[in-house]
Amino acid sequence: MEIPENIQQQLNQFQQLQQQAQAISMQVQNVEIQIQETEKALEELKKTDESTEVFKQAGTLLIKVEYADALADMEDKLETLGLRKQTMSRQEERVMKKLEEMQASIQSVMQGMGQ
């Protein structure tokens, strides 16, 4: 049985949406890893006292920074990553919902063709 053109287009869109969902999922995982690394660095920084020399990586260089500045930078980075994760998670939810809707629609049409 040959698949009609409009169904083939829906299947192609479905595949593209699956790829998009996978890419978003990978981005969310990447941000989660960054959050874990930042939390660990912040935890270690808080274990030290304010007189400890602190360095910040800038490309291939390490630059000495004030303790308070390093602490503020790490807290800001953690907040930004958290917001990015929320945004990406909402995007992932929307894509997954759309995938479910498309899958149901395609299955319904395909079952109708089989009868």
TIDRENFI-273190 format. One record per residue: residue number from 1; residue in one letter; z, x, y of N, C-alpha, C, O in turn. Coordinates in Angstrom, 2 decimals. Layout:
N
> i | aa | npz | npx | npy | capz | capx | capy | cpz | cpx | cpy | opz | opx | opy
> NUM | A | Z | X | Y | Z | X | Y | Z | X | Y | Z | X | Y
...
//
This chain:
115
> i | aa | npz | npx | npy | capz | capx | capy | cpz | cpx | cpy | opz | opx | opy
> 1 | M | 0.00 | 0.84 | -1.17 | 0.00 | 0.00 | 0.00 | 0.00 | 0.89 | 1.25 | 0.80 | 1.83 | 1.35
> 2 | E | -0.87 | 0.61 | 2.17 | -0.98 | 1.40 | 3.40 | 0.01 | 0.87 | 4.43 | 0.19 | -0.34 | 4.59
> 3 | I | 0.66 | 1.80 | 5.12 | 1.65 | 1.42 | 6.13 | 0.92 | 1.13 | 7.44 | 0.14 | 1.95 | 7.92
> 4 | P | 1.18 | -0.04 | 8.03 | 0.53 | -0.37 | 9.31 | 0.88 | 0.64 | 10.40 | 1.93 | 1.28 | 10.36
> 5 | E | -0.02 | 0.76 | 11.37 | 0.13 | 1.74 | 12.46 | 1.45 | 1.57 | 13.22 | 2.13 | 2.55 | 13.51
> 6 | N | 1.83 | 0.32 | 13.54 | 3.06 | 0.11 | 14.31 | 4.30 | 0.52 | 13.52 | 5.27 | 1.00 | 14.10
> 7 | I | 4.28 | 0.34 | 12.20 | 5.40 | 0.77 | 11.35 | 5.43 | 2.30 | 11.28 | 6.50 | 2.90 | 11.31
> 8 | Q | 4.27 | 2.91 | 11.18 | 4.19 | 4.37 | 11.14 | 4.75 | 4.96 | 12.44 | 5.45 | 5.98 | 12.42
> 9 | Q | 4.45 | 4.32 | 13.57 | 4.98 | 4.78 | 14.85 | 6.50 | 4.66 | 14.88 | 7.19 | 5.55 | 15.37
> 10 | Q | 7.03 | 3.56 | 14.36 | 8.48 | 3.37 | 14.30 | 9.12 | 4.44 | 13.42 | 10.18 | 4.97 | 13.74
> 11 | L | 8.47 | 4.74 | 12.30 | 8.99 | 5.79 | 11.41 | 9.00 | 7.15 | 12.10 | 9.94 | 7.93 | 11.96
> 12 | N | 7.94 | 7.43 | 12.86 | 7.88 | 8.69 | 13.61 | 8.99 | 8.75 | 14.66 | 9.64 | 9.79 | 14.82
> 13 | Q | 9.20 | 7.64 | 15.37 | 10.27 | 7.59 | 16.36 | 11.63 | 7.77 | 15.69 | 12.52 | 8.43 | 16.23
> 14 | F | 11.77 | 7.17 | 14.52 | 13.02 | 7.28 | 13.76 | 13.29 | 8.74 | 13.41 | 14.42 | 9.23 | 13.55
> 15 | Q | 12.26 | 9.43 | 12.94 | 12.41 | 10.86 | 12.60 | 12.78 | 11.69 | 13.83 | 13.65 | 12.56 | 13.75
> 16 | Q | 12.15 | 11.41 | 14.95 | 12.46 | 12.14 | 16.18 | 13.90 | 11.90 | 16.59 | 14.60 | 12.81 | 17.02
> 17 | L | 14.34 | 10.65 | 16.46 | 15.72 | 10.31 | 16.82 | 16.71 | 10.99 | 15.87 | 17.79 | 11.40 | 16.29
> 18 | Q | 16.34 | 11.11 | 14.59 | 17.19 | 11.84 | 13.63 | 17.32 | 13.30 | 14.04 | 18.41 | 13.87 | 13.98
> 19 | Q | 16.22 | 13.91 | 14.46 | 16.25 | 15.30 | 14.89 | 17.11 | 15.45 | 16.15 | 17.86 | 16.41 | 16.29
> 20 | Q | 16.98 | 14.49 | 17.05 | 17.79 | 14.52 | 18.27 | 19.28 | 14.39 | 17.93 | 20.11 | 15.10 | 18.49
> 21 | A | 19.60 | 13.50 | 17.01 | 20.99 | 13.32 | 16.59 | 21.54 | 14.60 | 15.97 | 22.69 | 14.98 | 16.22
> 22 | Q | 20.72 | 15.26 | 15.17 | 21.15 | 16.52 | 14.54 | 21.38 | 17.60 | 15.60 | 22.35 | 18.36 | 15.52
> 23 | A | 20.51 | 17.67 | 16.59 | 20.66 | 18.66 | 17.66 | 21.92 | 18.39 | 18.47 | 22.66 | 19.32 | 18.80
> 24 | I | 22.18 | 17.13 | 18.77 | 23.38 | 16.78 | 19.53 | 24.63 | 17.12 | 18.72 | 25.60 | 17.65 | 19.26
> 25 | S | 24.59 | 16.83 | 17.43 | 25.72 | 17.13 | 16.55 | 26.01 | 18.63 | 16.54 | 27.17 | 19.04 | 16.58
> 26 | M | 24.97 | 19.43 | 16.48 | 25.14 | 20.88 | 16.51 | 25.73 | 21.34 | 17.84 | 26.56 | 22.24 | 17.88
> 27 | Q | 25.30 | 20.71 | 18.94 | 25.83 | 21.05 | 20.26 | 27.31 | 20.69 | 20.35 | 28.11 | 21.44 | 20.91
> 28 | V | 27.68 | 19.54 | 19.79 | 29.09 | 19.13 | 19.79 | 29.92 | 20.15 | 19.00 | 31.00 | 20.55 | 19.45
> 29 | Q | 29.42 | 20.57 | 17.85 | 30.13 | 21.57 | 17.05 | 30.28 | 22.88 | 17.81 | 31.33 | 23.52 | 17.76
> 30 | N | 29.23 | 23.27 | 18.53 | 29.27 | 24.50 | 19.32 | 30.34 | 24.40 | 20.41 | 31.10 | 25.35 | 20.63
> 31 | V | 30.41 | 23.26 | 21.09 | 31.41 | 23.07 | 22.13 | 32.81 | 23.06 | 21.52 | 33.74 | 23.61 | 22.11
> 32 | E | 32.97 | 22.45 | 20.35 | 34.27 | 22.45 | 19.68 | 34.72 | 23.87 | 19.36 | 35.90 | 24.20 | 19.50
> 33 | I | 33.80 | 24.72 | 18.95 | 34.13 | 26.12 | 18.67 | 34.55 | 26.82 | 19.96 | 35.52 | 27.57 | 19.97
> 34 | Q | 33.81 | 26.58 | 21.03 | 34.16 | 27.17 | 22.32 | 35.54 | 26.71 | 22.78 | 36.31 | 27.49 | 23.33
> 35 | I | 35.85 | 25.43 | 22.55 | 37.17 | 24.91 | 22.92 | 38.26 | 25.63 | 22.13 | 39.28 | 26.03 | 22.70
> 36 | Q | 38.04 | 25.79 | 20.82 | 39.04 | 26.47 | 19.99 | 39.24 | 27.91 | 20.46 | 40.38 | 28.38 | 20.54
> 37 | E | 38.15 | 28.60 | 20.77 | 38.25 | 29.99 | 21.23 | 38.97 | 30.07 | 22.57 | 39.80 | 30.96 | 22.79
> 38 | T | 38.67 | 29.14 | 23.46 | 39.29 | 29.13 | 24.78 | 40.78 | 28.79 | 24.66 | 41.60 | 29.39 | 25.35
> 39 | E | 41.12 | 27.83 | 23.79 | 42.53 | 27.49 | 23.58 | 43.30 | 28.69 | 23.04 | 44.43 | 28.95 | 23.45
> 40 | K | 42.68 | 29.42 | 22.11 | 43.33 | 30.61 | 21.54 | 43.54 | 31.68 | 22.61 | 44.61 | 32.28 | 22.69
> 41 | A | 42.51 | 31.91 | 23.42 | 42.63 | 32.91 | 24.50 | 43.70 | 32.50 | 25.50 | 44.48 | 33.33 | 25.97
> 42 | L | 43.74 | 31.21 | 25.84 | 44.73 | 30.71 | 26.79 | 46.14 | 30.85 | 26.21 | 47.07 | 31.21 | 26.93
> 43 | E | 46.27 | 30.56 | 24.93 | 47.56 | 30.71 | 24.25 | 48.04 | 32.16 | 24.30 | 49.20 | 32.43 | 24.59
> 44 | E | 47.12 | 33.08 | 24.01 | 47.47 | 34.51 | 24.05 | 47.82 | 34.96 | 25.48 | 48.74 | 35.74 | 25.68
> 45 | L | 47.07 | 34.45 | 26.44 | 47.33 | 34.81 | 27.84 | 48.71 | 34.33 | 28.26 | 49.43 | 35.04 | 28.97
> 46 | K | 49.08 | 33.14 | 27.84 | 50.38 | 32.58 | 28.21 | 51.54 | 33.31 | 27.54 | 52.68 | 33.23 | 28.00
> 47 | K | 51.27 | 34.03 | 26.44 | 52.30 | 34.81 | 25.76 | 52.67 | 36.07 | 26.54 | 53.74 | 36.64 | 26.37
> 48 | T | 51.75 | 36.50 | 27.41 | 52.00 | 37.72 | 28.19 | 52.67 | 37.37 | 29.50 | 52.66 | 36.21 | 29.93
> 49 | D | 53.27 | 38.38 | 30.13 | 53.86 | 38.09 | 31.44 | 52.86 | 38.43 | 32.55 | 51.84 | 39.06 | 32.31
> 50 | E | 53.19 | 38.00 | 33.74 | 52.26 | 38.11 | 34.86 | 51.96 | 39.55 | 35.28 | 51.00 | 39.79 | 36.00
> 51 | S | 52.77 | 40.50 | 34.83 | 52.52 | 41.90 | 35.20 | 51.50 | 42.57 | 34.28 | 51.07 | 43.69 | 34.55
> 52 | T | 51.12 | 41.90 | 33.23 | 50.16 | 42.45 | 32.28 | 48.78 | 42.53 | 32.92 | 48.35 | 41.60 | 33.61
> 53 | E | 48.10 | 43.65 | 32.70 | 46.74 | 43.77 | 33.20 | 45.83 | 42.85 | 32.40 | 45.88 | 42.83 | 31.17
> 54 | V | 45.00 | 42.10 | 33.12 | 44.09 | 41.16 | 32.47 | 42.68 | 41.49 | 32.90 | 42.41 | 41.81 | 34.06
> 55 | F | 41.77 | 41.42 | 31.93 | 40.37 | 41.71 | 32.20 | 39.51 | 40.52 | 31.81 | 39.83 | 39.77 | 30.89
> 56 | K | 38.43 | 40.37 | 32.55 | 37.50 | 39.27 | 32.32 | 36.14 | 39.87 | 32.01 | 35.71 | 40.84 | 32.64
> 57 | Q | 35.47 | 39.30 | 31.02 | 34.15 | 39.80 | 30.65 | 33.10 | 39.23 | 31.60 | 33.06 | 38.02 | 31.85
> 58 | A | 32.26 | 40.12 | 32.12 | 31.14 | 39.72 | 32.97 | 29.92 | 40.45 | 32.42 | 29.64 | 41.60 | 32.77
> 59 | G | 29.20 | 39.75 | 31.55 | 28.06 | 40.41 | 30.89 | 28.58 | 41.46 | 29.94 | 29.35 | 41.15 | 29.03
> 60 | T | 28.17 | 42.71 | 30.15 | 28.63 | 43.79 | 29.28 | 29.81 | 44.55 | 29.89 | 30.27 | 45.55 | 29.33
> 61 | L | 30.31 | 44.08 | 31.02 | 31.42 | 44.74 | 31.71 | 32.72 | 43.98 | 31.54 | 32.73 | 42.76 | 31.34
> 62 | L | 33.82 | 44.71 | 31.61 | 35.14 | 44.10 | 31.70 | 35.65 | 44.39 | 33.10 | 35.66 | 45.53 | 33.55
> 63 | I | 36.07 | 43.33 | 33.79 | 36.52 | 43.47 | 35.17 | 37.98 | 43.04 | 35.26 | 38.37 | 42.00 | 34.73
> 64 | K | 38.77 | 43.85 | 35.91 | 40.19 | 43.54 | 36.07 | 40.33 | 42.36 | 37.03 | 39.72 | 42.33 | 38.09
> 65 | V | 41.17 | 41.39 | 36.62 | 41.41 | 40.21 | 37.45 | 42.91 | 39.95 | 37.53 | 43.69 | 40.45 | 36.72
> 66 | E | 43.30 | 39.18 | 38.49 | 44.70 | 38.80 | 38.62 | 45.06 | 37.83 | 37.49 | 44.24 | 37.03 | 37.05
> 67 | Y | 46.29 | 37.93 | 37.04 | 46.78 | 37.09 | 35.96 | 46.60 | 35.61 | 36.30 | 46.08 | 34.84 | 35.49
> 68 | A | 47.02 | 35.22 | 37.50 | 46.94 | 33.81 | 37.91 | 45.50 | 33.32 | 37.95 | 45.21 | 32.18 | 37.58
> 69 | D | 44.58 | 34.18 | 38.39 | 43.17 | 33.81 | 38.43 | 42.62 | 33.62 | 37.02 | 41.88 | 32.68 | 36.75
> 70 | A | 42.99 | 34.53 | 36.12 | 42.53 | 34.43 | 34.73 | 43.07 | 33.15 | 34.09 | 42.35 | 32.46 | 33.38
> 71 | L | 44.32 | 32.84 | 34.36 | 44.94 | 31.64 | 33.82 | 44.23 | 30.39 | 34.34 | 43.91 | 29.48 | 33.58
> 72 | A | 43.98 | 30.35 | 35.64 | 43.30 | 29.21 | 36.25 | 41.87 | 29.07 | 35.71 | 41.41 | 27.96 | 35.43
> 73 | D | 41.18 | 30.20 | 35.57 | 39.81 | 30.17 | 35.03 | 39.78 | 29.61 | 33.62 | 38.92 | 28.79 | 33.28
> 74 | M | 40.71 | 30.05 | 32.79 | 40.75 | 29.58 | 31.40 | 41.07 | 28.09 | 31.33 | 40.48 | 27.36 | 30.53
> 75 | E | 42.00 | 27.63 | 32.17 | 42.35 | 26.21 | 32.17 | 41.17 | 25.37 | 32.67 | 40.91 | 24.30 | 32.13
> 76 | D | 40.47 | 25.86 | 33.69 | 39.28 | 25.16 | 34.20 | 38.18 | 25.10 | 33.13 | 37.54 | 24.07 | 32.94
> 77 | K | 37.98 | 26.23 | 32.44 | 36.96 | 26.28 | 31.40 | 37.29 | 25.29 | 30.28 | 36.40 | 24.60 | 29.77
> 78 | L | 38.55 | 25.22 | 29.91 | 38.98 | 24.31 | 28.85 | 38.74 | 22.86 | 29.28 | 38.28 | 22.04 | 28.48
> 79 | E | 39.05 | 22.54 | 30.52 | 38.84 | 21.18 | 31.03 | 37.34 | 20.84 | 31.05 | 36.95 | 19.75 | 30.63
> 80 | T | 36.52 | 21.77 | 31.52 | 35.07 | 21.56 | 31.57 | 34.50 | 21.36 | 30.17 | 33.67 | 20.47 | 29.96
> 81 | L | 34.94 | 22.16 | 29.22 | 34.47 | 22.02 | 27.84 | 34.89 | 20.69 | 27.25 | 34.13 | 20.06 | 26.51
> 82 | G | 36.09 | 20.25 | 27.57 | 36.57 | 18.96 | 27.09 | 35.71 | 17.82 | 27.61 | 35.37 | 16.89 | 26.88
> 83 | L | 35.36 | 17.89 | 28.89 | 34.50 | 16.87 | 29.49 | 33.10 | 16.90 | 28.88 | 32.51 | 15.85 | 28.61
> 84 | R | 32.59 | 18.10 | 28.65 | 31.27 | 18.23 | 28.03 | 31.27 | 17.64 | 26.63 | 30.32 | 16.97 | 26.22
> 85 | K | 32.36 | 17.89 | 25.88 | 32.45 | 17.34 | 24.53 | 32.48 | 15.82 | 24.57 | 31.82 | 15.17 | 23.75
> 86 | Q | 33.23 | 15.25 | 25.51 | 33.28 | 13.78 | 25.63 | 31.90 | 13.21 | 25.90 | 31.48 | 12.23 | 25.27
> 87 | T | 31.19 | 13.82 | 26.83 | 29.85 | 13.35 | 27.19 | 28.91 | 13.43 | 26.00 | 28.18 | 12.48 | 25.72
> 88 | M | 28.94 | 14.55 | 25.31 | 28.06 | 14.73 | 24.15 | 28.43 | 13.79 | 23.02 | 27.55 | 13.29 | 22.32
> 89 | S | 29.71 | 13.54 | 22.84 | 30.14 | 12.63 | 21.78 | 29.66 | 11.21 | 22.08 | 29.23 | 10.49 | 21.17
> 90 | R | 29.73 | 10.80 | 23.34 | 29.21 | 9.47 | 23.70 | 27.71 | 9.40 | 23.47 | 27.19 | 8.40 | 22.97
> 91 | Q | 27.01 | 10.48 | 23.82 | 25.57 | 10.53 | 23.60 | 25.27 | 10.45 | 22.10 | 24.35 | 9.75 | 21.68
> 92 | E | 26.05 | 11.16 | 21.31 | 25.87 | 11.15 | 19.86 | 26.08 | 9.74 | 19.31 | 25.33 | 9.29 | 18.45
> 93 | E | 27.11 | 9.05 | 19.81 | 27.37 | 7.68 | 19.36 | 26.20 | 6.75 | 19.69 | 25.80 | 5.94 | 18.86
> 94 | R | 25.65 | 6.88 | 20.90 | 24.51 | 6.04 | 21.30 | 23.30 | 6.29 | 20.41 | 22.64 | 5.35 | 19.98
> 95 | V | 23.02 | 7.55 | 20.12 | 21.87 | 7.89 | 19.28 | 22.08 | 7.36 | 17.86 | 21.15 | 6.84 | 17.25
> 96 | M | 23.29 | 7.50 | 17.34 | 23.57 | 7.02 | 15.99 | 23.44 | 5.50 | 15.92 | 22.93 | 4.96 | 14.93
> 97 | K | 23.89 | 4.80 | 16.95 | 23.75 | 3.34 | 16.98 | 22.27 | 2.96 | 17.00 | 21.84 | 2.04 | 16.30
> 98 | K | 21.50 | 3.66 | 17.82 | 20.07 | 3.39 | 17.90 | 19.40 | 3.66 | 16.54 | 18.53 | 2.91 | 16.12
> 99 | L | 19.82 | 4.74 | 15.87 | 19.28 | 5.05 | 14.54 | 19.56 | 3.91 | 13.55 | 18.68 | 3.51 | 12.79
> 100 | E | 20.79 | 3.41 | 13.58 | 21.15 | 2.32 | 12.68 | 20.30 | 1.08 | 12.96 | 19.82 | 0.42 | 12.04
> 101 | E | 20.11 | 0.78 | 14.25 | 19.29 | -0.38 | 14.63 | 17.85 | -0.20 | 14.16 | 17.24 | -1.13 | 13.62
> 102 | M | 17.30 | 1.00 | 14.39 | 15.92 | 1.25 | 13.98 | 15.78 | 1.18 | 12.47 | 14.80 | 0.64 | 11.95
> 103 | Q | 16.75 | 1.73 | 11.76 | 16.70 | 1.72 | 10.30 | 16.71 | 0.28 | 9.79 | 15.93 | -0.07 | 8.90
> 104 | A | 17.57 | -0.55 | 10.35 | 17.63 | -1.95 | 9.93 | 16.32 | -2.66 | 10.22 | 15.83 | -3.45 | 9.41
> 105 | S | 15.75 | -2.39 | 11.38 | 14.48 | -3.02 | 11.77 | 13.35 | -2.60 | 10.84 | 12.57 | -3.43 | 10.39
> 106 | I | 13.27 | -1.31 | 10.56 | 12.21 | -0.80 | 9.68 | 12.37 | -1.36 | 8.28 | 11.39 | -1.77 | 7.65
> 107 | Q | 13.60 | -1.38 | 7.78 | 13.84 | -1.92 | 6.43 | 13.45 | -3.40 | 6.37 | 12.86 | -3.85 | 5.39
> 108 | S | 13.79 | -4.14 | 7.41 | 13.46 | -5.56 | 7.45 | 11.94 | -5.77 | 7.39 | 11.46 | -6.62 | 6.65
> 109 | V | 11.22 | -5.00 | 8.17 | 9.75 | -5.13 | 8.20 | 9.16 | -4.72 | 6.86 | 8.26 | -5.38 | 6.34
> 110 | M | 9.67 | -3.62 | 6.29 | 9.15 | -3.12 | 5.01 | 9.43 | -4.14 | 3.89 | 8.58 | -4.34 | 3.02
> 111 | Q | 10.59 | -4.76 | 3.92 | 10.90 | -5.77 | 2.89 | 10.00 | -6.99 | 3.06 | 9.56 | -7.58 | 2.08
> 112 | G | 9.72 | -7.35 | 4.31 | 8.81 | -8.46 | 4.58 | 7.42 | -8.18 | 4.08 | 6.73 | -9.09 | 3.63
> 113 | M | 7.01 | -6.92 | 4.15 | 5.66 | -6.55 | 3.67 | 5.60 | -6.60 | 2.15 | 4.54 | -6.87 | 1.57
> 114 | G | 6.72 | -6.34 | 1.50 | 6.74 | -6.31 | 0.06 | 6.67 | -7.68 | -0.59 | 6.32 | -7.80 | -1.76
> 115 | Q | 6.99 | -8.69 | 0.18 | 7.00 | -10.05 | -0.39 | 5.63 | -10.68 | -0.38 | 5.48 | -11.82 | -0.82
//
